[in-house]
Amino acid sequence: MRAEPQPATYHPDPAILELSGWLGDPVKPAQFPRTHVRFRNRRWDAAIGLAGLTDEQWQQHFGRFTALPGNLPEPLALKYHGHQFRVYNPEIGDGRGFLFAQIRDAQQRLLDCGTKGSGTTPYSRAGDGRLTLKGAVREILATEMLEAQGVYTSKTLSVIETGEELSRNDEPSPTRSAVLVRLNHGHIRIGTFQRLAALDEAEHMSALVDYCLKQFPGPMPPRDAPGRDEPAVQLMHQVVERLADLAASWMVAGFVHGVLNTDNMNITGESFDYGPWRWLPRWDPGFTAAYFDHQGLYSFGRQPEALHWNCGQLAVALRSLADAPPLIAAMERFGPLYMAAVARRWIWRLGVQSQGPQRDAALVAACEGAMRDSGIEPEAFWLQYRGSRTAEGALAEALTGYHPIGGDDPYWHDAAPESLLIDEVEAIWSAIDARDDWQPLDDKIAAIRRLGAALGKPPNPQGHASG
């Protein structure tokens, strides 16, 4: 989901059915009092061949979850375990969502339609299986902004208000409810492999590795990598490459995900499942998004460490299929891959031509120093530099010899950056909550997409065979 989405004809392909007997449980969706379409992603409904659905049909499929033609006959709640704040929990799984459909895009890449807020499942525990409308609005904003910033993210396909009143401890209640549908290339988590390892299901583990290599293809490991012909080792290298790039993309975007548990880590390398996220108001490695992250485990500056640690948990799970040394060799690539990805993405955001690894790394450090010392918000920094092409002090020295590339989009001459700080998020929600005014949200989405158009296509991601 890196390139601009291209229109496609509807092509169902429920490939997950070959694993569904042990990967998930069939479930029934909640029966909502009403369904009111609040957001329909017109950039991505065409990419999966569903642009022709009427609003009534859209509500039936994405609010009532009537099966799409030729697709999954019933929703599938996926099973997985996970480390939550580094504590292992075997009592989790899809607790308020399920896999609803799988569809091929114009490039024949598999896309999952997964839900959030669609009702209880066997893994709901004490939860009600619902999603607040505010949570859905926040996820629309997060996915739109990350997509614009070149982050490999899930896409919010649909938000439908469902007419229930929900009580929540972390926001004024009762509050409005919604069901959300996201697009991902896959919903297989590191925690999916952890569950199979914990249950000693080596045969299923092998089948899942084969499924992932087939459906989410990526490059082969380096020629000198030990065990490079083993499927589990191949997958390990791909996940390390993808998560190193994902960590770098968050850091360059100034984004804090908030909850980087292994059940929130998709082996496709897509950022997804947005809860207490934030964008940085200033460059601060200690900035934490989740109010319950008291130790700062998933603070802004510790995100690369968290993803590297999560890769380690995948390596532990894959030990049932491969020896430790080849898996460790894959893990050892994370640091260099991450640093290369940061430089590559940083140069892209600056709109200049690379001058080689050493010079680029020095430029990144100079930019970080300039942001830290000035207290400027990261998006304001990018706008200030791209708009004026002027810098002072250490940053000016680091930029010597760098040449602009690409066009001069009008966005770079705006008076203020297109950012997404918490005060604006709350104001957008307030307009909806108080007056049912959706115009500020619509305007923000249009403005964010203008930023994305100004930035253009991001650098090629690591670990993927194609966009």
Protein Blocks (a to p, Z undefined) as FASTA:
>chain_A
ZZccdddddddddfklmmmmmmpccddddddfbdcdfbdcfklmmmnopmmpcfklmmmm
mmnopacehiafbdcdddddddeehiacfkgcjfkbccfbdcddfkopacddddehiacc
fklmmanhiacfklmmmmmmmmmmmmmnopacdddfbdcdehiacddfkbccdddddddd
dddfbfcdfklmmmmmmnopaklmmmmmmmmmmmmgcddddfklghklpmklmmmmmmmm
mmmmmmmmmmmnopafhpacfklpcfklpaehifkbccdfbdcfkbcfblklmnommgmk
lmmmmmmmmmmmmmmmmmmmbcfklmmmmmmmmmmmmmmmmmmmmmmmnopacebjklmm
mmmmmmmmmmmmnopafklmmmmmmmnopaehjllmmmgopacedjddfklmcfbdcddd
fklmmmmmmmmmmnopaklmmmmmmmmmmmmmmnopadddehiabZZ
